Amino acid sequence: MKKTISVVALASLVAAGTAYGSGYRIPEQSADSTAKAGANVASALGPDAVYYNPANMSWMDNESWAVEADFSYIHLTEIEYDDDGANAISADDETKDENFFIPTFFLVSPDYNGLHFGFSVTAPFGLAKRYEQGGYGATFAEKFDLKVIEVNPTVSYKWDDTFSVAFGVRALYSEATVMSNGGLPPTGGAVSASRYIDGDALDYGWNAALSIKPSDESNITFTFRSNVDLDFEGDVILSRTAVPLTPFGPLRVTTDGDVTVPAPAVATISGSYDFGKLTVELTVDRTFWSEYEELDFEYDDALGDPTGILEGAFDDPSPRNYEDTNAYRIGLEYRWNPKLTLMGGFAYDENPVPEENIGFELPDSDAWIFSVGARYALSEKSEVAFGFLYDYKESRKATSDDGNVDGEFTNASAYFATIGYTYKF
């Protein structure tokens, strides 16, 4: 596998997330989940249950295979940065807006003596951040593109009509391209440095789920997805310009290096209840961001910069000390008639980034999420679904310990639309 890593840029690899979701996590992977603001766990009874709650495969009323394909469009607005002017080279800046298309896939088997088998392909982490070349933000994240594809086979077992368990294996394949170029704040902008990455990684984890049905109308669910350390390694390319008023000219260093960053564990407790035509779900998920304590890059060779500038910029461990976060979600389904189901949702999603470690690669803040959608049965075997979600990020004023951020991030939001098609065969 080809891997070219510019290592401080890799600090952004999983941290340079989006204006969407907690940190760099993307909770919504299907039309139903988008329409219900992620509250699609205890109430999930379509093929997407294989990802959100595989134990619910036992409650699916299917004597055949069921497949679902979804297609999501994500629009990220420009994030504005208003600088307080404390840094010698800092200035107002803004990200570029972003547009992405994400396909997902879910497959569930019929019942085999209490067993169901499932398979999903999703994109649970990633997206992008870009700043205009020459702007202050470009010093840290001129361009960032991250794609994480997860393949997740699962199996569930129905002990009886009230109790089901499930287990799955996760394979995460990641690709990233990162570019940055700008004046280094410690030098007052007199020295510029650049970095580049075009790398990938393949890592593994697991997931488990438990569903309990106290009655025909209710369901209580617990799910857990393990932490997966994304282990990147490859070629390192670092460079800086000449240092004014010294004999030190420009320098370019190439070597091998590696770094590890987490795709954090997620634990979920969810309950749903059917009030006749109306189903209400309440879900709380906790993302264990505290796994992300620091970024520490290792090199096969010494950087060898006599000025120490490259070492200071790219070699010293960078603290992150992220905090575990909770998201609180409410999802509604109303069966208007045998063919049409209306959906809606609301969520509050905390952000994991402490003020002292906030950066341009992830200017994250708490989010308020609103969603609507519908599902329509075309026949006994097929149906279509649509979900639309608006994610509003609170403005955040912060001053980082490294002095790179001293201002306010505003106007961060995301629009998320998903269409899905389900077929039984």
C-alpha positions as CSV (number, residue, x, y, z in Angstrom):
1,M,0.0,0.0,0.0
2,K,1.2,3.4,-0.9
3,K,1.5,5.7,2.1
4,T,3.0,9.2,2.2
5,I,2.7,11.0,5.5
6,S,3.5,14.6,6.4
7,V,3.4,14.0,10.1
8,V,1.9,17.1,11.8
9,A,-0.7,17.0,9.1
10,L,-1.5,13.6,10.4
11,A,-2.4,15.3,13.6
12,S,-5.5,16.3,11.6
13,L,-6.0,12.8,10.3
14,V,-8.8,11.9,12.5
15,A,-9.0,15.1,14.4
16,A,-9.7,17.4,11.5
17,G,-13.3,16.6,11.4
18,T,-16.3,18.4,10.4
19,A,-19.1,20.7,11.4
20,Y,-21.2,17.6,11.8
21,G,-21.5,15.2,14.7
22,S,-19.5,14.9,17.8
23,G,-15.8,15.4,17.0
24,Y,-15.2,13.5,13.8
25,R,-17.9,10.9,14.2
26,I,-20.9,10.5,11.8
27,P,-23.8,8.8,13.7
28,E,-26.4,8.8,10.9
29,Q,-25.8,6.1,8.2
30,S,-29.3,5.4,6.9
31,A,-32.5,7.2,5.9
32,D,-34.3,6.2,9.1
33,S,-31.4,7.3,11.3
34,T,-31.2,10.6,9.5
35,A,-34.9,11.2,9.8
36,K,-34.8,10.4,13.5
37,A,-31.7,12.4,14.5
38,G,-29.8,9.1,15.2
39,A,-32.6,7.8,17.5
40,N,-32.8,4.6,15.5
41,V,-31.5,1.9,17.9
42,A,-34.3,0.3,20.0
43,S,-36.9,1.0,17.2
44,A,-34.7,-0.1,14.3
45,L,-36.5,-2.9,12.5
46,G,-35.3,-2.5,8.9
47,P,-32.1,-3.8,7.4
48,D,-30.1,-0.9,8.9
49,A,-30.6,-2.6,12.3
50,V,-27.6,-4.8,11.4
51,Y,-25.5,-1.7,12.1
52,Y,-27.4,0.2,14.7
53,N,-28.7,-2.7,16.8
54,P,-28.0,-6.2,15.4
55,A,-29.8,-7.8,18.3
56,N,-33.0,-6.4,16.8
57,M,-32.6,-8.6,13.8
58,S,-34.3,-11.2,16.0
59,W,-37.5,-9.1,16.1
60,M,-37.7,-8.5,12.3
61,D,-40.7,-10.1,10.7
62,N,-38.9,-11.5,7.7
63,E,-38.9,-15.0,6.2
64,S,-36.6,-13.8,3.4
65,W,-33.4,-11.8,2.9
66,A,-33.7,-8.0,3.2
67,V,-31.3,-5.5,1.7
68,E,-31.1,-1.7,2.0
69,A,-29.0,0.8,0.0
70,D,-28.8,4.4,1.1
71,F,-27.2,7.5,-0.4
72,S,-26.4,10.6,1.6
73,Y,-25.6,14.1,0.6
74,I,-23.8,16.3,3.2
75,H,-23.3,20.1,2.9
76,L,-21.0,21.8,5.4
77,T,-21.2,25.6,5.6
78,E,-18.3,28.0,5.8
79,I,-17.0,28.3,9.4
80,E,-15.9,31.9,10.2
81,Y,-13.0,32.7,12.5
82,D,-12.9,36.2,14.0
83,D,-9.4,36.8,15.5
84,D,-8.9,38.9,18.6
85,G,-5.5,40.1,17.2
86,A,-3.3,38.7,20.0
87,N,-1.1,36.7,17.6
88,A,1.5,38.5,15.5
89,I,0.5,36.7,12.3
90,S,-3.1,35.7,12.9
91,A,-6.0,37.2,11.0
92,D,-9.7,36.6,10.4
93,D,-10.3,33.5,8.2
94,E,-12.9,31.1,7.1
95,T,-13.2,27.5,5.8
96,K,-14.5,26.6,2.4
97,D,-17.9,25.1,2.2
98,E,-17.9,21.3,1.5
99,N,-20.2,18.9,-0.3
100,F,-20.0,15.1,0.0
101,F,-21.8,12.0,-1.2
102,I,-21.8,8.8,1.0
103,P,-23.3,5.4,0.0
104,T,-24.1,2.8,2.7
105,F,-25.4,-0.8,2.5
106,F,-27.2,-3.2,4.8
107,L,-28.1,-6.9,4.5
108,V,-30.1,-9.2,6.9
109,S,-30.8,-12.9,6.5
110,P,-34.0,-14.7,7.3
111,D,-34.3,-16.7,10.6
112,Y,-32.2,-19.9,10.9
113,N,-33.4,-21.6,14.1
114,G,-33.1,-18.4,16.1
115,L,-30.0,-17.1,14.3
116,H,-29.9,-14.1,11.9
117,F,-26.8,-13.0,9.9
118,G,-26.2,-9.5,8.8
119,F,-23.7,-7.4,6.9
120,S,-23.2,-3.6,6.7
121,V,-20.9,-1.2,4.8
122,T,-20.9,2.3,6.4
123,A,-18.8,5.5,6.7
124,P,-18.7,6.2,10.5
125,F,-15.9,8.8,10.6
126,G,-14.4,11.5,8.4
127,L,-15.2,14.2,6.0
128,A,-13.2,17.4,5.5
129,K,-11.9,20.8,6.3
130,R,-10.2,23.3,3.9
131,Y,-8.9,26.9,4.2
132,E,-7.9,29.2,1.4
133,Q,-4.2,29.1,0.5
134,G,-2.3,31.9,2.2
135,G,-4.9,32.3,5.0
136,Y,-4.0,31.7,8.6
137,G,-6.1,28.5,8.9
138,A,-4.1,27.0,6.0
139,T,-1.1,26.9,8.3
140,F,-2.8,24.0,10.0
141,A,-5.4,22.6,7.6
142,E,-5.2,24.0,4.0
143,K,-6.8,20.8,2.8
144,F,-8.1,17.8,4.6
145,D,-9.9,14.8,3.2
146,L,-10.6,11.7,5.4
147,K,-12.6,8.6,4.4
148,V,-13.3,5.8,6.8
149,I,-15.2,2.8,5.4
150,E,-16.4,0.1,7.9
151,V,-17.3,-3.4,6.9
152,N,-19.2,-5.1,9.7
153,P,-20.6,-8.7,9.6
154,T,-22.8,-9.6,12.6
155,V,-24.8,-12.5,14.0
156,S,-27.8,-12.4,16.4
157,Y,-29.4,-15.1,18.5
158,K,-32.9,-15.1,19.8
159,W,-33.0,-16.9,23.2
160,D,-36.8,-16.5,23.4
161,D,-39.5,-13.9,22.6
162,T,-38.1,-11.4,25.1
163,F,-34.3,-11.7,24.8
164,S,-31.8,-11.4,22.0
165,V,-28.0,-10.9,21.8
166,A,-25.7,-10.1,18.9
167,F,-22.0,-9.9,18.1
168,G,-20.0,-8.5,15.2
169,V,-16.5,-8.0,13.8
170,R,-15.5,-4.6,12.4
171,A,-12.9,-3.8,9.7
172,L,-12.1,-0.1,9.2
173,Y,-10.3,1.0,6.1
174,S,-9.1,4.6,6.2
175,E,-7.7,7.0,3.5
176,A,-6.6,10.6,4.0
177,T,-5.0,13.4,2.1
178,V,-3.8,16.5,4.1
179,M,-2.0,19.6,2.9
180,S,-0.9,22.6,5.0
181,N,1.4,25.5,4.3
182,G,2.0,28.7,6.2
183,G,4.0,30.8,8.5
184,L,4.9,29.3,11.9
185,P,3.4,31.3,14.8
186,P,6.6,30.9,17.0
187,T,8.7,32.6,14.3
188,G,6.2,35.4,13.8
189,G,5.5,34.1,10.3
190,A,9.1,34.7,9.2
191,V,9.6,31.0,8.6
192,S,7.0,28.9,6.7
193,A,6.6,25.2,6.8
194,S,4.6,22.7,4.7
195,R,3.5,19.2,5.1
196,Y,1.7,16.6,3.0
197,I,-0.1,13.3,3.5
198,D,-1.6,10.7,1.2
199,G,-2.0,7.6,3.3
200,D,-4.2,4.7,4.4
201,A,-4.7,2.1,7.2
202,L,-6.6,-1.1,7.9
203,D,-7.6,-1.9,11.5
204,Y,-10.1,-4.1,13.4
205,G,-12.6,-4.1,16.3
206,W,-15.8,-5.6,17.5
207,N,-19.4,-4.7,18.5
208,A,-22.1,-6.3,20.6
209,A,-25.8,-5.7,21.3
210,L,-28.5,-6.8,23.7
211,S,-32.3,-6.3,23.2
212,I,-35.0,-7.0,25.8
213,K,-38.7,-6.9,25.1
214,P,-40.7,-6.5,28.4
215,S,-43.9,-6.4,26.3
216,D,-45.0,-6.5,22.6
217,E,-45.0,-2.7,22.6
218,S,-41.6,-2.0,24.2
219,N,-38.0,-2.7,23.6
220,I,-34.9,-1.9,25.7
221,T,-31.5,-2.1,24.0
222,F,-27.8,-1.8,24.9
223,T,-25.1,-1.6,22.3
224,F,-21.3,-1.2,22.3
225,R,-18.8,-0.6,19.5
226,S,-15.2,-1.0,20.5
227,N,-12.4,1.5,20.3
228,V,-10.2,1.0,17.2
229,D,-6.7,2.5,17.0
230,L,-6.0,3.6,13.5
231,D,-2.3,2.9,13.0
232,F,-0.8,5.0,10.2
233,E,2.7,4.6,9.0
234,G,4.6,5.6,5.9
235,D,6.9,8.2,4.3
236,V,7.3,11.6,6.0
237,I,7.8,14.8,4.1
238,L,8.5,18.0,6.1
239,S,10.0,21.3,4.9
240,R,10.6,24.8,5.9
241,T,11.9,28.0,4.3
242,A,15.2,29.8,5.1
243,V,15.5,31.4,8.5
244,P,16.1,35.2,8.0
245,L,19.2,36.8,9.5
246,T,20.9,33.4,9.9
247,P,23.0,31.2,7.8
248,F,20.4,28.5,7.7
249,G,18.8,28.0,4.3
250,P,15.7,26.1,3.4
251,L,15.4,22.5,4.5
252,R,13.4,19.4,3.3
253,V,13.4,16.2,5.2
254,T,12.1,12.8,4.1
255,T,12.0,9.8,6.4
256,D,9.6,7.1,7.6
257,G,7.2,7.6,10.5
258,D,4.1,6.4,12.3
259,V,1.4,7.6,14.6
260,T,-1.8,6.2,16.2
261,V,-5.1,7.9,16.6
262,P,-8.4,6.4,18.0
263,A,-11.7,5.8,16.4
264,P,-13.4,5.9,19.8
265,A,-15.7,3.4,21.4
266,V,-19.4,4.2,21.6
267,A,-21.9,2.8,24.2
268,T,-25.6,3.3,23.7
269,I,-28.7,2.7,25.9
270,S,-32.0,3.0,24.1
271,G,-35.7,2.4,24.7
272,S,-38.7,2.5,22.5
273,Y,-42.5,2.2,23.1
274,D,-45.4,1.8,20.7
275,F,-48.4,4.0,21.5
276,G,-50.7,2.6,18.8
277,K,-49.7,4.3,15.6
278,L,-46.9,6.3,17.3
279,T,-43.5,4.9,18.3
280,V,-41.2,7.0,20.5
281,E,-37.5,6.2,21.1
282,L,-35.3,7.8,23.7
283,T,-31.5,7.2,23.2
284,V,-28.4,8.2,25.0
285,D,-25.0,7.4,23.4
286,R,-21.6,8.0,25.0
287,T,-18.5,8.4,22.9
288,F,-15.3,7.6,24.7
289,W,-13.1,10.4,23.3
290,S,-10.8,10.3,26.4
291,E,-8.9,7.6,24.5
292,Y,-7.5,10.6,22.5
293,E,-4.8,11.9,25.0
294,E,-2.1,13.1,22.7
295,L,-0.5,12.9,19.3
296,D,3.0,11.5,19.4
297,F,4.8,11.0,16.2
298,E,7.7,8.6,15.8
299,Y,10.4,8.9,13.1
300,D,12.9,6.3,11.9
301,D,15.5,9.1,11.4
302,A,16.3,12.3,13.3
303,L,14.9,15.4,11.6
304,G,18.3,17.1,11.8
305,D,17.3,20.7,11.7
306,P,20.1,22.8,13.3
307,T,17.6,25.5,14.2
308,G,15.3,23.1,16.0
309,I,12.3,24.6,14.1
310,L,11.2,21.4,12.5
311,E,11.5,19.5,15.8
312,G,9.5,22.1,17.6
313,A,6.8,22.2,14.9
314,F,6.5,18.5,14.1
315,D,8.2,16.3,16.7
316,D,7.0,17.3,20.1
317,P,4.0,15.4,21.4
318,S,0.8,17.4,21.1
319,P,-1.7,17.1,23.9
320,R,-5.4,16.5,23.1
321,N,-7.0,15.3,26.3
322,Y,-10.4,15.0,24.7
323,E,-13.4,14.4,27.0
324,D,-16.0,11.7,26.9
325,T,-19.3,13.1,25.5
326,N,-23.0,12.3,25.6
327,A,-25.6,12.7,22.9
328,Y,-29.3,12.8,23.8
329,R,-31.7,11.8,21.1
330,I,-35.5,11.6,20.6
331,G,-37.0,9.8,17.6
332,L,-40.6,9.6,16.5
333,E,-42.4,7.3,14.0
334,Y,-46.1,7.8,13.1
335,R,-47.7,5.2,10.9
336,W,-50.1,7.4,8.9
337,N,-51.5,4.4,7.0
338,P,-50.3,1.0,6.0
339,K,-48.1,2.5,3.3
340,L,-46.8,5.8,4.8
341,T,-44.8,6.3,7.9
342,L,-43.7,9.8,9.0
343,M,-40.6,10.3,11.1
344,G,-38.9,13.1,13.1
345,G,-36.2,13.6,15.6
346,F,-34.2,15.9,17.9
347,A,-30.8,15.6,19.5
348,Y,-28.3,17.5,21.6
349,D,-24.7,16.4,20.9
350,E,-21.8,17.5,23.1
351,N,-18.3,18.2,21.7
352,P,-15.2,16.5,23.1
353,V,-12.6,19.3,22.4
354,P,-11.3,21.2,25.5
355,E,-10.7,24.9,25.0
356,E,-7.0,24.7,25.8
357,N,-6.5,22.3,22.8
358,I,-8.9,23.6,20.2
359,G,-7.4,24.2,16.8
360,F,-8.3,25.1,13.2
361,E,-8.3,21.5,12.2
362,L,-11.3,20.9,14.6
363,P,-13.1,24.0,15.8
364,D,-15.8,21.9,17.4
365,S,-18.7,23.0,19.6
366,D,-21.9,21.6,21.0
367,A,-24.6,20.8,18.4
368,W,-28.4,21.0,18.2
369,I,-29.9,18.6,15.7
370,F,-33.4,18.7,14.1
371,S,-34.7,16.1,11.5
372,V,-37.7,14.9,9.6
373,G,-38.4,12.2,7.1
374,A,-40.8,9.6,5.7
375,R,-41.0,6.0,4.6
376,Y,-43.3,4.7,1.9
377,A,-44.1,1.1,1.0
378,L,-44.1,0.5,-2.8
379,S,-45.2,-3.1,-2.4
380,E,-45.0,-5.9,0.1
381,K,-41.4,-6.4,-0.9
382,S,-40.0,-2.9,-1.3
383,E,-40.1,0.6,0.2
384,V,-38.4,3.9,-0.1
385,A,-37.3,6.3,2.7
386,F,-36.1,9.9,2.9
387,G,-34.5,11.8,5.8
388,F,-33.4,15.4,6.2
389,L,-31.3,16.7,9.1
390,Y,-30.0,20.1,10.1
391,D,-27.1,20.3,12.5
392,Y,-26.5,23.7,14.2
393,K,-23.2,24.2,16.0
394,E,-23.0,26.8,18.8
395,S,-20.5,29.6,18.3
396,R,-17.3,29.1,20.3
397,K,-14.9,31.6,21.6
398,A,-11.6,30.1,22.8
399,T,-7.9,30.7,23.5
400,S,-5.7,27.6,23.0
401,D,-2.7,27.0,25.2
402,D,-0.4,26.9,22.1
403,G,-1.4,30.4,21.2
404,N,-2.6,29.5,17.7
405,V,-6.3,30.2,18.4
406,D,-7.4,33.4,20.1
407,G,-10.8,34.3,18.8
408,E,-14.3,33.0,17.9
409,F,-15.6,30.4,15.5
410,T,-19.1,31.0,14.2
411,N,-21.5,29.9,11.5
412,A,-20.8,26.2,11.7
413,S,-23.6,24.0,10.5
414,A,-24.4,21.0,8.3
415,Y,-27.3,19.9,6.1
416,F,-27.7,16.1,5.7
417,A,-30.1,14.4,3.3
418,T,-30.4,10.6,2.8
419,I,-32.5,8.5,0.5
420,G,-32.9,4.8,0.9
421,Y,-34.4,1.8,-0.9
422,T,-35.2,-1.5,0.8
423,Y,-36.1,-4.8,-0.9
424,K,-36.9,-8.3,0.4
425,F,-36.1,-11.3,-1.7
